[in-house]
Amino acid sequence: MNLPLSQPKKQSVSMKKLWSFFLPLGISASLVTVSHVIINSTLSRAADPEHIIASYAIAMSLLAITERPAVLLRQTCSTLVRDKRSFKSTLTMAQLVFASIMAMGIIISYTPLGTFIFKGVFGVSEDNVQDVVRVYKVLMFVSLFSGIRCLYQGVIIYHLRTKWLTIGMAIRLAGMYALSLYFIHTGVTSGVVGAVIFLFGMIIEAAVSYSEGRLLVRKMPDKLENHAIDNKRHVFSFYRPLLFSSLISVWIGPAINAILGKTWDAQLAISSFAIAASLVMLLSSFFSYFHQIVINFYLTDPAAVRKFILMLGFVPALLMGLIAFTPAGVFLLEHVIGVHGRLQVESIRVLQAFVLFALVMPWLDVMNGLVLVRGQTKLIIGSQIANLSLTFVTLLVCIGLAPEWNGTIGAWAQSIGMTAELIFVALALRFIKPSDPVPTGNIR
């Protein structure tokens, strides 16, 4: 679907303008990862943290797949909804998505299919599989409220009221933290505690998004002239390709946890990987919007964009190296997150393997931005296939040669997979002739 946007004029872009654009995006992305740190730090205070964190992490891996159709509603709505009729059409399709997600959740939670998935695919032992199923019984409702949140956030984004996304996230984190303190005081006994905290936060954010988004919908015209989206078939024709393309990348997390379940110490491997991954996301998420810098400013002032990215592009790797190879990491794990003993030692080892991930991630984001600017979005599908393939190969090689590496296997696999994705995109941009740039609009 091509939007009638004008080509940007060549002009100088100041660093102040780039910072004012980038900072709100970075802060918002960073706040998202704090929720996972809150949950993992709560679960780590249990009497048996390895078992409890592992059960929560495995259930979350499946949620990443079943929640994905709901998350895609955000960009669908922000792109297509311009009047009440198009919103009603999108809402009708969203209700079908919600019903499908909940039906799948009920089947997984209350039939033998769930046990089969967690045992056969994720490698959960017979003794632990019911604990994982109990966690997922709560998490399946997260998909529903996440979909409601994303649907109305799409309306909010279109109306440029993006401060409400930050407000909703801030209130969500406050609620999650308060509930985590309650559980820490009363006792953490299972991974269900993490699921309840996550669900509570998602309900809060969905409520904030619904309140603001609903007000904006009421102000929309009934039917905007020349806006072709007026039935659910139009919406689904836009939504379907997004859904298909996302099915490639969502399998990376489950594949990693499945192989970690076959290491010498599965619970230690999965829990240490979950803790380290949450820290990696916390550090790198702030820098995960370089593609937006490229999309919005590269055609206008490529020199300023290159200068800005070179100034910040190596910061995630430097921060990760500081945490992984200095006492700062031990202090952070012990006194902030509350991880001790062999779980702390193993988490440090996993963080060391994640340094490559932190080095590659910003530059891959830049390359993906260039792909979008050049209108070569099919390359992203190929790069995701390269990522998944190399991740899976690395997992198989490591589990065959060094199963004692435990959680480090997952970190190396994810890092090498992302490196393969970067190489694929870089080579494709170098040797494949570009099409016309995608219009990105004038700088405001």
C-alpha positions as CSV (number, residue, x, y, z in Angstrom):
1,M,0.0,0.0,0.0
2,N,1.7,3.2,-1.2
3,L,1.2,6.4,0.8
4,P,1.2,9.7,-1.1
5,L,4.1,11.2,0.8
6,S,6.4,13.9,-0.7
7,Q,10.1,13.4,-1.3
8,P,12.3,15.1,1.3
9,K,14.3,18.1,0.2
10,K,18.1,18.1,0.6
11,Q,18.9,20.2,3.6
12,S,21.2,20.2,6.6
13,V,20.1,18.4,9.7
14,S,21.5,19.5,13.1
15,M,22.6,17.1,15.8
16,K,20.0,18.8,18.1
17,K,17.2,17.8,15.7
18,L,18.5,14.2,15.5
19,W,18.8,13.9,19.3
20,S,15.3,15.4,19.8
21,F,13.9,12.8,17.5
22,F,16.0,9.8,18.8
23,L,15.8,10.3,22.6
24,P,12.1,9.8,23.1
25,L,12.2,6.6,21.0
26,G,15.2,5.3,22.9
27,I,13.7,6.0,26.3
28,S,10.4,4.4,25.4
29,A,12.2,1.2,24.1
30,S,14.3,1.1,27.3
31,L,11.3,1.2,29.5
32,V,9.8,-1.9,27.8
33,T,12.8,-4.0,28.8
34,V,12.6,-2.9,32.5
35,S,9.4,-5.0,32.9
36,H,11.4,-8.2,32.2
37,V,14.2,-7.2,34.6
38,I,11.5,-6.6,37.3
39,I,10.1,-10.1,36.8
40,N,13.4,-11.9,36.7
41,S,14.7,-10.1,39.8
42,T,11.5,-11.1,41.6
43,L,11.8,-14.7,40.6
44,S,15.5,-14.9,41.4
45,R,14.5,-14.4,45.1
46,A,12.7,-17.7,45.3
47,A,14.1,-20.7,47.2
48,D,14.8,-22.5,43.9
49,P,15.4,-19.7,41.4
50,E,16.8,-21.8,38.6
51,H,13.7,-24.0,38.4
52,I,11.2,-21.1,38.7
53,I,13.0,-18.8,36.2
54,A,13.3,-21.7,33.7
55,S,9.6,-22.5,33.9
56,Y,8.7,-18.8,33.3
57,A,11.2,-18.4,30.5
58,I,10.0,-21.4,28.5
59,A,6.4,-20.3,28.8
60,M,7.4,-16.8,27.6
61,S,9.1,-18.4,24.6
62,L,5.8,-19.8,23.5
63,L,4.0,-16.5,24.3
64,A,6.4,-14.8,21.9
65,I,4.8,-16.8,19.1
66,T,1.2,-16.7,20.1
67,E,1.3,-13.0,20.9
68,R,2.8,-11.9,17.6
69,P,-0.4,-11.6,15.7
70,A,-1.7,-9.2,18.4
71,V,1.4,-7.0,18.3
72,L,1.1,-6.6,14.5
73,L,-2.2,-4.8,15.1
74,R,-0.2,-1.7,16.1
75,Q,1.3,-1.0,12.8
76,T,-1.8,-2.2,10.9
77,C,-4.0,0.3,12.7
78,S,-1.5,3.2,12.6
79,T,-1.2,2.7,8.8
80,L,-4.8,2.0,7.8
81,V,-7.2,3.7,10.3
82,R,-8.1,7.2,9.2
83,D,-11.9,7.3,10.0
84,K,-14.5,5.5,12.0
85,R,-15.3,3.1,9.2
86,S,-11.7,2.0,8.8
87,F,-11.4,1.6,12.5
88,K,-14.5,-0.5,12.7
89,S,-13.1,-2.7,9.9
90,T,-9.8,-3.1,11.8
91,L,-11.6,-3.7,15.0
92,T,-13.6,-6.5,13.4
93,M,-10.4,-8.2,12.2
94,A,-8.8,-7.6,15.5
95,Q,-11.7,-9.4,17.3
96,L,-11.1,-12.4,15.0
97,V,-7.4,-12.3,15.9
98,F,-8.2,-12.1,19.7
99,A,-10.6,-15.1,19.4
100,S,-8.0,-17.2,17.5
101,I,-5.3,-16.4,20.1
102,M,-7.5,-17.3,23.0
103,A,-8.7,-20.5,21.4
104,M,-5.1,-21.5,20.8
105,G,-4.3,-20.6,24.4
106,I,-7.1,-22.7,25.8
107,I,-6.1,-25.7,23.6
108,I,-2.4,-25.4,24.7
109,S,-3.3,-25.0,28.4
110,Y,-6.1,-27.5,28.8
111,T,-5.3,-30.3,26.3
112,P,-2.4,-32.7,25.9
113,L,-1.1,-30.5,23.1
114,G,0.5,-28.1,25.7
115,T,2.3,-31.0,27.4
116,F,3.5,-32.3,24.0
117,I,4.8,-28.9,22.9
118,F,6.7,-28.2,26.1
119,K,8.1,-31.7,26.4
120,G,8.7,-32.5,22.7
121,V,9.7,-29.1,21.3
122,F,11.2,-27.3,24.3
123,G,12.7,-30.3,26.0
124,V,11.0,-29.8,29.4
125,S,11.2,-32.9,31.7
126,E,8.2,-34.8,32.9
127,D,8.6,-33.5,36.4
128,N,8.6,-29.8,35.3
129,V,6.2,-29.7,32.4
130,Q,3.1,-29.0,34.5
131,D,4.8,-26.0,36.1
132,V,5.4,-24.5,32.7
133,V,1.8,-25.2,31.6
134,R,0.5,-23.4,34.8
135,V,2.6,-20.4,33.9
136,Y,1.2,-20.3,30.3
137,K,-2.3,-20.5,31.6
138,V,-1.8,-17.0,32.9
139,L,0.4,-15.7,30.1
140,M,-2.2,-16.6,27.4
141,F,-4.3,-13.6,28.7
142,V,-1.3,-11.3,28.1
143,S,-1.8,-11.8,24.3
144,L,-5.4,-10.5,24.6
145,F,-4.6,-7.3,26.5
146,S,-1.5,-6.8,24.4
147,G,-3.7,-6.8,21.3
148,I,-6.1,-4.3,22.8
149,R,-3.1,-2.1,23.7
150,C,-1.5,-2.3,20.3
151,L,-4.8,-1.7,18.5
152,Y,-5.4,1.6,20.3
153,Q,-1.7,2.6,20.3
154,G,-2.0,2.5,16.5
155,V,-4.6,5.2,16.7
156,I,-2.5,7.2,19.2
157,I,0.5,7.0,16.9
158,Y,-1.4,8.2,13.9
159,H,-2.6,11.2,15.8
160,L,1.0,12.0,17.0
161,R,0.0,11.6,20.6
162,T,3.0,9.3,21.3
163,K,3.6,10.7,24.8
164,W,0.7,8.4,25.9
165,L,2.8,5.4,25.0
166,T,5.5,6.5,27.4
167,I,2.9,7.5,30.1
168,G,1.2,4.1,29.7
169,M,4.5,2.2,30.0
170,A,5.6,4.3,33.1
171,I,2.3,3.5,34.9
172,R,2.6,-0.2,33.9
173,L,6.1,-0.4,35.3
174,A,5.0,1.3,38.6
175,G,2.2,-1.2,39.0
176,M,4.5,-4.2,38.2
177,Y,7.1,-3.1,40.6
178,A,4.5,-2.6,43.4
179,L,3.1,-6.1,42.8
180,S,6.6,-7.5,42.7
181,L,7.4,-6.0,46.1
182,Y,4.2,-7.7,47.4
183,F,5.3,-11.1,46.1
184,I,8.8,-10.6,47.5
185,H,7.3,-9.9,50.9
186,T,4.9,-12.8,50.8
187,G,7.1,-15.3,49.1
188,V,7.9,-16.4,45.5
189,T,6.8,-20.0,45.1
190,S,6.5,-20.6,41.4
191,G,6.9,-19.1,37.9
192,V,3.2,-18.2,38.0
193,V,4.3,-15.2,40.0
194,G,6.2,-13.7,37.1
195,A,3.2,-14.4,34.8
196,V,0.8,-12.6,37.1
197,I,3.1,-9.6,37.4
198,F,3.4,-9.4,33.6
199,L,-0.3,-9.8,33.0
200,F,-1.1,-7.1,35.6
201,G,1.3,-4.6,33.8
202,M,-0.2,-5.4,30.4
203,I,-3.7,-4.8,31.7
204,I,-2.6,-1.4,33.0
205,E,-1.0,-0.4,29.7
206,A,-4.0,-1.6,27.7
207,A,-6.3,0.4,29.9
208,V,-4.3,3.6,29.4
209,S,-4.1,3.0,25.6
210,Y,-7.8,2.2,25.4
211,S,-8.8,5.3,27.3
212,E,-6.8,7.7,25.1
213,G,-7.3,5.8,21.9
214,R,-11.1,5.6,22.3
215,L,-11.3,9.4,22.7
216,L,-9.3,9.9,19.5
217,V,-11.6,7.5,17.6
218,R,-14.7,9.4,18.6
219,K,-13.1,12.6,17.0
220,M,-12.5,10.9,13.7
221,P,-14.9,11.6,10.7
222,D,-17.3,8.8,9.9
223,K,-15.9,8.4,6.4
224,L,-12.9,10.2,5.0
225,E,-13.1,11.0,1.4
226,N,-10.6,9.0,-0.9
227,H,-9.8,6.6,2.0
228,A,-10.2,3.2,0.5
229,I,-10.2,1.1,3.7
230,D,-13.8,0.4,4.5
231,N,-14.1,-3.4,5.1
232,K,-12.2,-6.1,6.9
233,R,-11.0,-7.7,3.6
234,H,-9.0,-4.6,2.9
235,V,-7.5,-4.7,6.4
236,F,-6.7,-8.4,6.2
237,S,-4.9,-8.0,2.8
238,F,-2.5,-5.6,4.5
239,Y,-2.2,-7.6,7.7
240,R,-1.6,-11.0,6.2
241,P,1.9,-10.3,4.7
242,L,3.0,-8.9,8.0
243,L,1.9,-12.0,9.8
244,F,3.7,-14.4,7.4
245,S,7.0,-12.5,7.5
246,S,7.0,-12.4,11.3
247,L,6.6,-16.2,11.5
248,I,10.3,-16.6,10.6
249,S,11.9,-14.5,13.3
250,V,9.7,-15.6,16.2
251,W,11.1,-19.1,16.2
252,I,14.6,-18.0,17.2
253,G,13.8,-17.7,20.9
254,P,11.9,-21.0,21.1
255,A,14.7,-22.8,19.2
256,I,17.3,-21.5,21.7
257,N,15.3,-22.5,24.7
258,A,14.6,-25.9,23.2
259,I,18.3,-26.6,22.8
260,L,19.2,-25.2,26.2
261,G,16.8,-27.8,27.6
262,K,19.2,-30.4,26.3
263,T,22.4,-29.1,27.9
264,W,24.1,-30.7,30.9
265,D,22.3,-28.5,33.4
266,A,19.1,-27.4,31.6
267,Q,17.5,-25.3,34.4
268,L,20.8,-23.4,35.0
269,A,21.3,-22.9,31.3
270,I,17.7,-21.5,30.7
271,S,17.6,-19.3,33.8
272,S,21.1,-17.8,33.3
273,F,20.3,-17.2,29.6
274,A,17.0,-15.5,30.6
275,I,18.8,-13.2,33.1
276,A,21.6,-12.3,30.7
277,A,19.2,-11.7,27.8
278,S,17.1,-9.4,29.9
279,L,20.2,-7.3,30.7
280,V,21.3,-7.3,27.0
281,M,17.9,-6.0,26.0
282,L,17.9,-3.4,28.7
283,L,21.3,-2.0,27.4
284,S,20.7,-2.4,23.7
285,S,17.0,-1.4,23.4
286,F,17.9,2.3,23.7
287,F,19.8,2.0,20.5
288,S,17.2,-0.1,18.7
289,Y,15.8,2.8,16.6
290,F,18.7,3.7,14.4
291,H,16.5,2.5,11.5
292,Q,14.1,5.4,12.2
293,I,17.0,7.8,12.0
294,V,17.9,6.4,8.6
295,I,14.3,6.3,7.3
296,N,13.5,9.9,8.3
297,F,16.8,11.7,7.7
298,Y,19.1,9.7,5.4
299,L,17.8,11.0,2.1
300,T,17.8,14.6,3.5
301,D,21.3,14.7,5.1
302,P,23.2,11.4,4.8
303,A,26.4,12.9,6.3
304,A,24.6,14.0,9.5
305,V,23.1,10.5,9.8
306,R,26.4,8.8,9.4
307,K,28.0,11.1,12.0
308,F,25.2,10.5,14.5
309,I,25.4,6.7,14.1
310,L,29.2,6.5,14.3
311,M,29.0,8.5,17.5
312,L,26.6,6.0,19.1
313,G,26.9,2.8,17.2
314,F,29.7,1.3,19.4
315,V,28.2,2.3,22.7
316,P,26.1,-0.9,23.3
317,A,29.2,-3.1,22.8
318,L,31.3,-0.9,25.2
319,L,28.6,-1.1,27.8
320,M,28.2,-4.8,27.4
321,G,32.0,-5.3,27.7
322,L,32.0,-3.3,30.9
323,I,29.4,-5.4,32.5
324,A,30.7,-8.8,31.2
325,F,34.4,-8.4,31.9
326,T,34.6,-6.1,35.0
327,P,33.3,-6.3,38.6
328,A,30.5,-4.0,37.5
329,G,28.6,-7.0,36.2
330,V,29.0,-8.9,39.5
331,F,27.8,-5.9,41.4
332,L,24.8,-5.5,39.1
333,L,23.7,-9.1,39.3
334,E,24.2,-9.4,43.0
335,H,23.0,-6.1,44.4
336,V,20.4,-5.0,41.8
337,I,18.9,-8.2,40.4
338,G,19.6,-10.4,43.4
339,V,21.4,-13.3,41.6
340,H,24.0,-15.2,43.7
341,G,26.1,-18.4,43.6
342,R,26.5,-20.5,40.5
343,L,23.6,-18.8,38.8
344,Q,25.5,-15.5,39.0
345,V,28.7,-17.1,37.6
346,E,26.9,-18.7,34.7
347,S,25.0,-15.4,33.9
348,I,28.4,-13.6,33.6
349,R,29.6,-16.2,31.2
350,V,26.5,-15.8,29.1
351,L,26.9,-12.0,29.1
352,Q,30.5,-12.4,27.8
353,A,29.2,-14.3,24.8
354,F,26.5,-11.5,24.2
355,V,29.2,-8.9,23.5
356,L,29.2,-9.8,19.8
357,F,25.4,-9.4,19.8
358,A,25.7,-5.9,21.2
359,L,28.3,-5.0,18.6
360,V,26.3,-6.2,15.6
361,M,22.8,-5.1,16.6
362,P,23.1,-1.3,16.0
363,W,24.6,-1.8,12.6
364,L,22.0,-4.3,11.5
365,D,19.4,-1.8,12.5
366,V,21.1,0.8,10.3
367,M,21.2,-1.6,7.4
368,N,17.5,-2.5,7.8
369,G,16.8,1.2,7.6
370,L,18.7,1.5,4.4
371,V,16.7,-1.5,3.0
372,L,13.5,0.4,3.8
373,V,14.7,3.6,2.2
374,R,15.7,1.8,-0.9
375,G,12.3,0.0,-1.0
376,Q,13.9,-3.5,-0.9
377,T,11.8,-5.0,1.9
378,K,12.0,-8.5,0.5
379,L,15.6,-8.6,1.6
380,I,14.4,-8.6,5.2
381,I,12.7,-11.9,4.7
382,G,16.0,-13.3,3.3
383,S,18.0,-11.9,6.2
384,Q,15.6,-13.4,8.8
385,I,16.0,-16.8,7.1
386,A,19.8,-16.4,7.3
387,N,19.5,-15.4,11.0
388,L,17.3,-18.4,11.9
389,S,19.4,-20.8,9.9
390,L,22.8,-19.8,11.4
391,T,21.2,-19.7,14.9
392,F,19.9,-23.2,14.5
393,V,23.2,-24.5,13.0
394,T,25.2,-22.9,15.9
395,L,22.9,-24.5,18.4
396,L,23.3,-27.9,17.0
397,V,27.1,-27.7,16.7
398,C,27.5,-26.4,20.2
399,I,25.1,-28.9,21.8
400,G,26.9,-31.6,20.0
401,L,30.5,-30.5,20.8
402,A,30.2,-28.7,24.1
403,P,26.9,-29.2,26.0
404,E,28.7,-28.2,29.2
405,W,28.6,-24.6,27.9
406,N,24.9,-24.4,29.2
407,G,23.4,-20.9,28.7
408,T,26.5,-19.7,26.8
409,I,25.3,-21.8,23.8
410,G,22.2,-19.7,23.5
411,A,24.1,-16.4,23.6
412,W,26.6,-17.5,20.9
413,A,23.8,-18.9,18.7
414,Q,21.9,-15.6,18.9
415,S,25.0,-13.5,18.3
416,I,26.2,-15.6,15.3
417,G,22.7,-15.6,13.9
418,M,22.4,-11.8,14.0
419,T,25.9,-11.5,12.5
420,A,24.8,-13.7,9.6
421,E,21.7,-11.4,9.2
422,L,24.0,-8.4,9.1
423,I,26.3,-9.9,6.5
424,F,23.3,-10.9,4.3
425,V,21.9,-7.4,4.3
426,A,25.2,-5.7,3.8
427,L,26.1,-7.9,0.8
428,A,22.6,-7.5,-0.6
429,L,22.7,-3.8,-0.4
430,R,26.2,-3.9,-2.0
431,F,25.4,-6.1,-5.0
432,I,21.6,-5.8,-5.6
433,K,20.6,-2.8,-7.7
434,P,18.4,-0.5,-5.6
435,S,14.8,0.4,-6.6
436,D,13.4,3.9,-6.1
437,P,13.8,5.2,-2.6
438,V,10.7,5.1,-0.4
439,P,9.4,8.6,0.2
440,T,9.8,9.6,3.8
441,G,8.3,13.0,3.9
442,N,9.8,16.4,4.7
443,I,11.4,17.2,8.1
444,R,9.1,19.1,10.3
